[in-house]
Amino acid sequence: MLKFVWALQVISALLVTVLILLHSPKGDGIAGIGGASQLFTSQKSAEKGLNKLTGIIAAIFIVCTFLLGFGIVK
């Protein structure tokens, strides 16, 4: 069981990292100077789904962290 929770934590950590990098930036940043901020626009429904998936995977990561940190899983 311990190995399964460790594997789940590693996989969820990698997935959270990838999903956060997939999110569209909220601000223009330096791209706003040249007008390149409108180059990559995203759809609202895709953004909602990505937010929900990121939240679910982050919750799995947090639960695994608590299970491993408090020594509940042996």
Steps between C-alpha positions, in 0.01 A plus 500: 500500500788734582653458154164567337454828689856607418443423133169687507668801659781510243258465209265765639793738561609466139143542373442812714820651361399431141142620550613826660734563210210441257293780654479819300660804659255745654705813441658633184848522643769618262305366200252786544758748370507362147140387481595131515279439802200423279697248295407204722139525613330213679141388517311551824364143515846351456631726776221390736575134436871558551432681829281213624754234400784695664299528821424128510861399440622755757256356756633150434854630551408669829326188634801286411730750670297485823483120489874468457593786732301382799597136445142382457594266213736215584 
